Amino acid sequence: MSDPMETWTDRLRDTAPGLEENRARSFVHDLYTAAQNDLGEEEAEADFEREE
């Protein structure tokens, strides 16, 4: 199975051909990290709601 970060980096570079690979990879990494943090916050809030 291929690395999803590489897949998304390639897709981003396909839509913005002038974008350097390092910048594209960094953007994808930052976006993934932010999404994981948001998901963690949503799960924590749902757990709190269930406990009340």
C-alpha positions in Angstrom: 0.0 0.0 0.0 1.3 3.4 -0.9 2.0 6.2 1.6 -1.1 8.5 1.7 1.0 11.5 2.5 2.9 11.0 -0.7 -0.3 10.4 -2.6 -1.7 13.7 -1.4 1.6 15.5 -2.0 1.5 14.3 -5.6 -2.1 15.4 -6.0 -1.3 18.8 -4.6 1.6 19.2 -7.0 -0.6 18.1 -9.9 -2.9 21.0 -9.2 -0.1 23.4 -8.6 2.8 22.3 -10.8 5.1 25.2 -9.8 4.9 24.2 -6.1 8.2 22.8 -4.8 8.0 19.3 -3.5 9.2 20.2 0.0 6.6 22.9 0.4 3.9 20.6 -0.9 5.0 17.9 1.5 5.1 20.4 4.4 1.6 21.6 3.6 0.2 18.1 3.5 1.9 17.3 6.8 0.5 20.4 8.5 -3.0 19.8 7.1 -2.9 16.2 8.3 -1.7 17.2 11.7 -4.4 19.9 12.1 -7.1 17.4 11.0 -5.9 14.8 13.5 -6.0 17.5 16.3 -9.5 18.5 15.3 -10.6 14.9 15.3 -9.1 14.4 18.8 -10.9 17.4 20.1 -14.2 16.2 18.7 -13.7 12.8 20.2 -12.9 14.3 23.6 -16.0 16.5 23.5 -18.2 13.5 22.5 -16.7 11.5 25.4 -17.4 14.4 27.8 -21.0 14.7 26.5 -21.6 10.9 27.1 -20.2 11.1 30.6 -22.6 13.8 31.6 
